[in-house]
Amino acid sequence: MARVVIGIGNGATEQLLMSSAVVAKAVALGMDVDIYLFQGGMRAFRRGAGIHRSVGDVRETPLQSPVPDPFAPLQELRATGRVHIHACPAEDKSASPTRLRDFSPLVDDIVGLGSYVSNSEGKDVLHIYFGPCAEEHDMETRVEGPRKPALKVL
């Protein structure tokens, strides 16, 4: 059966909402979904991180309602047993939390990059990556001006 692998390299609310919508549709179609969190994606799922806005402003600021919570649908979808969320930290251990207790209870485990690569292969896999904009070389170094969310379907 076909499955979906999603990489989230940016914790922007817009990208989290898009990924939640993709996950909801995939589960409705009976597909299994693996979500891998990188860099900003891990920051968004860190305990106590909250939801942040990034479009139109290079500084992240807490969101005000009525923006929907992108984590609520993921919590419901994980209950189906078809959705698994994995943190995939960088080599630099100081750049992000690397203990499971540092993350939201939505995160199932911490895995290496090899797990992401091997699960993304195959003819029956829809692989989607929500990443930082092309201008960003490092999550700590941002370019001036609004962010441009990147969506790549491989």
CYANA upper distance limits for C-alpha pairs under 8 A (distance plus 0.5 A):
  1 MET  CA     31 MET  CA      7.63
  1 MET  CA    124 ASP  CA      7.45
  2 ALA  CA     31 MET  CA      6.57
  2 ALA  CA     32 ASP  CA      8.11
  2 ALA  CA    124 ASP  CA      5.12
  2 ALA  CA    125 VAL  CA      6.26
  2 ALA  CA    126 LEU  CA      8.04
  3 ARG  CA     26 ALA  CA      8.32
  3 ARG  CA     31 MET  CA      5.48
  3 ARG  CA     32 ASP  CA      5.45
  3 ARG  CA     33 VAL  CA      6.45
  3 ARG  CA    124 ASP  CA      6.99
  3 ARG  CA    125 VAL  CA      5.62
  3 ARG  CA    126 LEU  CA      6.80
  4 VAL  CA     26 ALA  CA      7.64
  4 VAL  CA     31 MET  CA      7.39
  4 VAL  CA     32 ASP  CA      6.81
  4 VAL  CA     33 VAL  CA      5.27
  4 VAL  CA     34 ASP  CA      6.95
  4 VAL  CA    125 VAL  CA      6.11
  4 VAL  CA    126 LEU  CA      5.24
  4 VAL  CA    127 HIS  CA      6.41
  4 VAL  CA    128 ILE  CA      8.16
  5 VAL  CA     33 VAL  CA      6.28
  5 VAL  CA     34 ASP  CA      5.39
  5 VAL  CA     35 ILE  CA      6.43
  5 VAL  CA     36 TYR  CA      8.17
  5 VAL  CA    119 ASN  CA      7.64
  5 VAL  CA    120 SER  CA      6.50
  5 VAL  CA    125 VAL  CA      7.41
  5 VAL  CA    126 LEU  CA      6.73
  5 VAL  CA    127 HIS  CA      5.33
  5 VAL  CA    128 ILE  CA      6.81
  6 ILE  CA     19 SER  CA      8.07
  6 ILE  CA     33 VAL  CA      8.02
  6 ILE  CA     34 ASP  CA      6.76
  6 ILE  CA     35 ILE  CA      5.21
  6 ILE  CA     36 TYR  CA      6.63
  6 ILE  CA    127 HIS  CA      6.41
  6 ILE  CA    128 ILE  CA      5.30
  6 ILE  CA    129 TYR  CA      6.10
  6 ILE  CA    130 PHE  CA      8.00
  7 GLY  CA     35 ILE  CA      6.37
  7 GLY  CA     36 TYR  CA      5.27
  7 GLY  CA     37 LEU  CA      6.55
  7 GLY  CA     38 PHE  CA      7.75
  7 GLY  CA    127 HIS  CA      8.41
  7 GLY  CA    128 ILE  CA      6.78
  7 GLY  CA    129 TYR  CA      4.98
  7 GLY  CA    130 PHE  CA      6.50
  7 GLY  CA    131 GLY  CA      8.04
  8 ILE  CA     15 GLN  CA      8.43
  8 ILE  CA     16 LEU  CA      8.44
  8 ILE  CA     35 ILE  CA      7.79
  8 ILE  CA     36 TYR  CA      6.64
  8 ILE  CA     37 LEU  CA      5.47
  8 ILE  CA     38 PHE  CA      6.41
  8 ILE  CA     40 GLY  CA      8.27
  8 ILE  CA     41 GLY  CA      5.73
  8 ILE  CA    129 TYR  CA      6.51
  8 ILE  CA    130 PHE  CA      5.34
  8 ILE  CA    131 GLY  CA      6.39
  9 GLY  CA     37 LEU  CA      6.72
  9 GLY  CA     38 PHE  CA      5.07
  9 GLY  CA     39 GLN  CA      6.08
  9 GLY  CA     40 GLY  CA      6.05
  9 GLY  CA     41 GLY  CA      5.56
  9 GLY  CA     42 MET  CA      8.44
  9 GLY  CA    129 TYR  CA      7.99
  9 GLY  CA    130 PHE  CA      6.46
  9 GLY  CA    131 GLY  CA      4.80
  9 GLY  CA    132 PRO  CA      6.49
 10 ASN  CA     15 GLN  CA      7.77
 10 ASN  CA     38 PHE  CA      7.80
 10 ASN  CA     39 GLN  CA      7.19
 10 ASN  CA     40 GLY  CA      4.77
 10 ASN  CA     41 GLY  CA      5.32
 10 ASN  CA    130 PHE  CA      7.15
 10 ASN  CA    131 GLY  CA      5.65
 10 ASN  CA    132 PRO  CA      5.64
 11 GLY  CA     15 GLN  CA      7.45
 11 GLY  CA     16 LEU  CA      7.12
 11 GLY  CA     40 GLY  CA      5.07
 11 GLY  CA     41 GLY  CA      4.75
 11 GLY  CA     42 MET  CA      7.78
 11 GLY  CA     43 ARG  CA      7.12
 11 GLY  CA     44 ALA  CA      5.45
 11 GLY  CA     52 HIS  CA      8.37
 12 ALA  CA     16 LEU  CA      6.83
 12 ALA  CA     40 GLY  CA      8.25
 12 ALA  CA     41 GLY  CA      8.45
 12 ALA  CA     44 ALA  CA      8.34
 12 ALA  CA     52 HIS  CA      7.07
 12 ALA  CA     53 ARG  CA      6.65
 12 ALA  CA     54 SER  CA      6.19
 12 ALA  CA     55 VAL  CA      8.13
 13 THR  CA     17 LEU  CA      6.56
 13 THR  CA     51 ILE  CA      7.07
 13 THR  CA     52 HIS  CA      6.54
 13 THR  CA     53 ARG  CA      6.29
 13 THR  CA     54 SER  CA      7.80
 13 THR  CA     70 PRO  CA      7.59
 14 GLU  CA     18 MET  CA      6.74
 14 GLU  CA     53 ARG  CA      8.32
 14 GLU  CA     55 VAL  CA      8.36
 15 GLN  CA     19 SER  CA      6.58
 15 GLN  CA    130 PHE  CA      6.84
 15 GLN  CA    149 PRO  CA      7.63
 16 LEU  CA     20 SER  CA      6.59
 16 LEU  CA     70 PRO  CA      6.27
 16 LEU  CA     71 PHE  CA      8.40
 17 LEU  CA     21 ALA  CA      6.76
 17 LEU  CA     69 ASP  CA      8.37
 17 LEU  CA     70 PRO  CA      5.48
 18 MET  CA     22 VAL  CA      6.81
 19 SER  CA     23 VAL  CA      6.57
 19 SER  CA    130 PHE  CA      8.25
 20 SER  CA     24 ALA  CA      6.60
 20 SER  CA     70 PRO  CA      6.82
 20 SER  CA     71 PHE  CA      8.27
 20 SER  CA     73 PRO  CA      6.99
 20 SER  CA     74 LEU  CA      6.70
 21 ALA  CA     25 LYS  CA      6.84
 22 VAL  CA     26 ALA  CA      6.64
 23 VAL  CA     27 VAL  CA      6.61
 23 VAL  CA     33 VAL  CA      7.27
 23 VAL  CA     74 LEU  CA      8.30
 23 VAL  CA     77 LEU  CA      8.32
 23 VAL  CA     83 VAL  CA      8.34
 24 ALA  CA     28 ALA  CA      6.66
 24 ALA  CA     73 PRO  CA      8.11
 24 ALA  CA     77 LEU  CA      7.41
 25 LYS  CA     29 LEU  CA      6.74
 26 ALA  CA     30 GLY  CA      6.93
 26 ALA  CA     31 MET  CA      5.72
 26 ALA  CA     32 ASP  CA      7.76
 26 ALA  CA     33 VAL  CA      7.75
 27 VAL  CA     31 MET  CA      5.66
 27 VAL  CA     32 ASP  CA      7.05
 27 VAL  CA     33 VAL  CA      7.93
 27 VAL  CA     77 LEU  CA      7.95
 27 VAL  CA     82 ARG  CA      7.25
 27 VAL  CA     83 VAL  CA      8.35
 31 MET  CA     82 ARG  CA      7.61
 32 ASP  CA     82 ARG  CA      5.17
 32 ASP  CA     83 VAL  CA      6.61
 33 VAL  CA     82 ARG  CA      6.52
 33 VAL  CA     83 VAL  CA      5.26
 33 VAL  CA     84 HIS  CA      6.88
 34 ASP  CA     83 VAL  CA      6.41
 34 ASP  CA     84 HIS  CA      5.44
 34 ASP  CA     85 ILE  CA      6.48
 34 ASP  CA     86 HIS  CA      7.93
 35 ILE  CA     83 VAL  CA      8.06
 35 ILE  CA     84 HIS  CA      6.65
 35 ILE  CA     85 ILE  CA      5.17
 35 ILE  CA     86 HIS  CA      6.50
 36 TYR  CA     85 ILE  CA      6.54
 36 TYR  CA     86 HIS  CA      5.32
 36 TYR  CA     87 ALA  CA      6.29
 36 TYR  CA     88 CYS  CA      6.79
 36 TYR  CA    116 TYR  CA      7.26
 37 LEU  CA     41 GLY  CA      5.32
 37 LEU  CA     42 MET  CA      5.70
 37 LEU  CA     85 ILE  CA      8.01
 37 LEU  CA     86 HIS  CA      6.63
 37 LEU  CA     87 ALA  CA      5.26
 37 LEU  CA     88 CYS  CA      6.11
 37 LEU  CA     89 PRO  CA      8.35
 38 PHE  CA     42 MET  CA      6.01
 38 PHE  CA     87 ALA  CA      7.20
 38 PHE  CA     88 CYS  CA      6.04
 38 PHE  CA     89 PRO  CA      6.70
 38 PHE  CA     90 ALA  CA      7.97
 39 GLN  CA     43 ARG  CA      7.01
 39 GLN  CA     89 PRO  CA      7.52
 39 GLN  CA     90 ALA  CA      7.81
 39 GLN  CA     96 SER  CA      7.75
 39 GLN  CA    139 MET  CA      7.78
 40 GLY  CA     44 ALA  CA      6.73
 40 GLY  CA    139 MET  CA      7.55
 41 GLY  CA     45 PHE  CA      7.07
 42 MET  CA     46 ARG  CA      6.64
 42 MET  CA     87 ALA  CA      6.80
 42 MET  CA     88 CYS  CA      8.33
 42 MET  CA     89 PRO  CA      8.23
 42 MET  CA     96 SER  CA      7.91
 42 MET  CA    103 PHE  CA      8.33
 43 ARG  CA     49 ALA  CA      7.46
 43 ARG  CA     96 SER  CA      7.78
 44 ALA  CA     49 ALA  CA      6.41
 44 ALA  CA     50 GLY  CA      7.55
 44 ALA  CA     51 ILE  CA      7.51
 44 ALA  CA     52 HIS  CA      8.45
 45 PHE  CA     49 ALA  CA      7.23
 45 PHE  CA    103 PHE  CA      6.27
 45 PHE  CA    104 SER  CA      5.98
 45 PHE  CA    106 LEU  CA      8.31
 45 PHE  CA    107 VAL  CA      8.01
 46 ARG  CA     97 PRO  CA      8.20
 46 ARG  CA    102 ASP  CA      6.50
 46 ARG  CA    103 PHE  CA      4.71
 46 ARG  CA    104 SER  CA      6.08
 47 ARG  CA    102 ASP  CA      6.30
 47 ARG  CA    103 PHE  CA      5.31
 47 ARG  CA    104 SER  CA      5.30
 48 GLY  CA    104 SER  CA      8.30
 50 GLY  CA     62 PRO  CA      7.87
 51 ILE  CA     62 PRO  CA      6.67
 51 ILE  CA     63 LEU  CA      6.71
 51 ILE  CA     69 ASP  CA      8.02
 52 HIS  CA     60 GLU  CA      6.30
 52 HIS  CA     61 THR  CA      6.00
 52 HIS  CA     62 PRO  CA      5.25
 52 HIS  CA     63 LEU  CA      6.00
 53 ARG  CA     57 ASP  CA      8.44
 53 ARG  CA     60 GLU  CA      6.07
 53 ARG  CA     61 THR  CA      6.14
 53 ARG  CA     62 PRO  CA      6.88
 53 ARG  CA     63 LEU  CA      6.36
 54 SER  CA     58 VAL  CA      6.62
 54 SER  CA     59 ARG  CA      7.12
 54 SER  CA     60 GLU  CA      5.75
 54 SER  CA     61 THR  CA      7.81
 54 SER  CA    146 PRO  CA      8.47
 54 SER  CA    147 ARG  CA      7.39
 55 VAL  CA    146 PRO  CA      6.38
 55 VAL  CA    147 ARG  CA      5.89
 55 VAL  CA    148 LYS  CA      7.83
 56 GLY  CA    145 GLY  CA      7.61
 56 GLY  CA    146 PRO  CA      4.71
 56 GLY  CA    147 ARG  CA      6.78
 57 ASP  CA    145 GLY  CA      7.36
 57 ASP  CA    146 PRO  CA      5.94
 57 ASP  CA    147 ARG  CA      7.70
 58 VAL  CA    142 ARG  CA      7.55
 58 VAL  CA    143 VAL  CA      8.15
 58 VAL  CA    144 GLU  CA      7.27
 58 VAL  CA    145 GLY  CA      7.07
 58 VAL  CA    146 PRO  CA      6.71
 58 VAL  CA    147 ARG  CA      7.28
 63 LEU  CA     67 VAL  CA      7.73
 69 ASP  CA     73 PRO  CA      8.37
 70 PRO  CA     74 LEU  CA      7.58
 71 PHE  CA     75 GLN  CA      6.72
 72 ALA  CA     76 GLU  CA      7.00
 73 PRO  CA     77 LEU  CA      6.56
 74 LEU  CA     78 ARG  CA      6.47
 74 LEU  CA    106 LEU  CA      8.29
 75 GLN  CA     79 ALA  CA      7.17
 75 GLN  CA    106 LEU  CA      7.02
 76 GLU  CA     80 THR  CA      7.83
 77 LEU  CA     81 GLY  CA      8.08
 77 LEU  CA     82 ARG  CA      7.87
 77 LEU  CA     83 VAL  CA      6.89
 78 ARG  CA     82 ARG  CA      6.95
 78 ARG  CA     83 VAL  CA      5.34
 78 ARG  CA     84 HIS  CA      7.17
 78 ARG  CA    106 LEU  CA      8.29
 79 ALA  CA     83 VAL  CA      8.42
 84 HIS  CA    107 VAL  CA      8.08
 84 HIS  CA    108 ASP  CA      6.84
 85 ILE  CA    106 LEU  CA      7.29
 85 ILE  CA    107 VAL  CA      5.48
 85 ILE  CA    108 ASP  CA      5.93
 85 ILE  CA    109 ASP  CA      7.68
 86 HIS  CA    107 VAL  CA      6.29
 86 HIS  CA    108 ASP  CA      6.26
 86 HIS  CA    109 ASP  CA      5.66
 86 HIS  CA    110 ILE  CA      6.09
 86 HIS  CA    111 VAL  CA      6.93
 87 ALA  CA    107 VAL  CA      7.29
 87 ALA  CA    108 ASP  CA      8.48
 87 ALA  CA    109 ASP  CA      6.81
 87 ALA  CA    110 ILE  CA      5.18
 87 ALA  CA    111 VAL  CA      6.70
 88 CYS  CA    110 ILE  CA      6.40
 88 CYS  CA    111 VAL  CA      5.78
 88 CYS  CA    112 GLY  CA      6.04
 88 CYS  CA    113 LEU  CA      6.71
 89 PRO  CA     93 LYS  CA      7.90
 89 PRO  CA     96 SER  CA      7.26
 89 PRO  CA     97 PRO  CA      8.23
 89 PRO  CA     98 THR  CA      7.07
 89 PRO  CA    110 ILE  CA      8.07
 89 PRO  CA    111 VAL  CA      8.18
 89 PRO  CA    112 GLY  CA      7.65
 90 ALA  CA     95 ALA  CA      7.87
 90 ALA  CA     96 SER  CA      8.16
 92 ASP  CA     96 SER  CA      8.32
 93 LYS  CA     97 PRO  CA      7.77
 93 LYS  CA     98 THR  CA      7.24
 97 PRO  CA    102 ASP  CA      6.49
 97 PRO  CA    103 PHE  CA      8.14
 98 THR  CA    102 ASP  CA      7.70
 98 THR  CA    110 ILE  CA      7.87
 99 ARG  CA    103 PHE  CA      7.98
 99 ARG  CA    110 ILE  CA      8.13
100 LEU  CA    107 VAL  CA      8.01
100 LEU  CA    108 ASP  CA      8.45
100 LEU  CA    109 ASP  CA      6.90
100 LEU  CA    110 ILE  CA      7.14
101 ARG  CA    105 PRO  CA      8.48
103 PHE  CA    107 VAL  CA      6.92
111 VAL  CA    115 SER  CA      6.95
112 GLY  CA    116 TYR  CA      7.75
113 LEU  CA    117 VAL  CA      6.85
114 GLY  CA    118 SER  CA      6.54
115 SER  CA    119 ASN  CA      6.55
116 TYR  CA    120 SER  CA      6.61
117 VAL  CA    121 GLU  CA      7.22
120 SER  CA    125 VAL  CA      6.94
120 SER  CA    126 LEU  CA      8.29
120 SER  CA    127 HIS  CA      6.51
121 GLU  CA    125 VAL  CA      7.12
126 LEU  CA    153 VAL  CA      8.18
126 LEU  CA    154 LEU  CA      7.77
127 HIS  CA    153 VAL  CA      6.58
127 HIS  CA    154 LEU  CA      6.00
128 ILE  CA    151 LEU  CA      7.82
128 ILE  CA    152 LYS  CA      6.39
128 ILE  CA    153 VAL  CA      5.16
128 ILE  CA    154 LEU  CA      6.77
129 TYR  CA    151 LEU  CA      6.55
129 TYR  CA    152 LYS  CA      5.80
129 TYR  CA    153 VAL  CA      7.03
129 TYR  CA    154 LEU  CA      8.45
130 PHE  CA    149 PRO  CA      8.07
130 PHE  CA    150 ALA  CA      6.42
130 PHE  CA    151 LEU  CA      5.54
130 PHE  CA    152 LYS  CA      7.18
131 GLY  CA    149 PRO  CA      7.62
131 GLY  CA    150 ALA  CA      6.03
131 GLY  CA    151 LEU  CA      7.27
132 PRO  CA    136 GLU  CA      6.91
132 PRO  CA    139 MET  CA      8.42
132 PRO  CA    149 PRO  CA      6.99
132 PRO  CA    150 ALA  CA      6.77
133 CYS  CA    147 ARG  CA      7.06
133 CYS  CA    148 LYS  CA      5.99
133 CYS  CA    149 PRO  CA      6.07
133 CYS  CA    150 ALA  CA      5.97
134 ALA  CA    150 ALA  CA      7.95
135 GLU  CA    142 ARG  CA      8.44
135 GLU  CA    143 VAL  CA      7.28
136 GLU  CA    141 THR  CA      7.34
136 GLU  CA    142 ARG  CA      6.30
136 GLU  CA    143 VAL  CA      7.15
137 HIS  CA    141 THR  CA      7.44
137 HIS  CA    142 ARG  CA      8.35
138 ASP  CA    142 ARG  CA      7.70
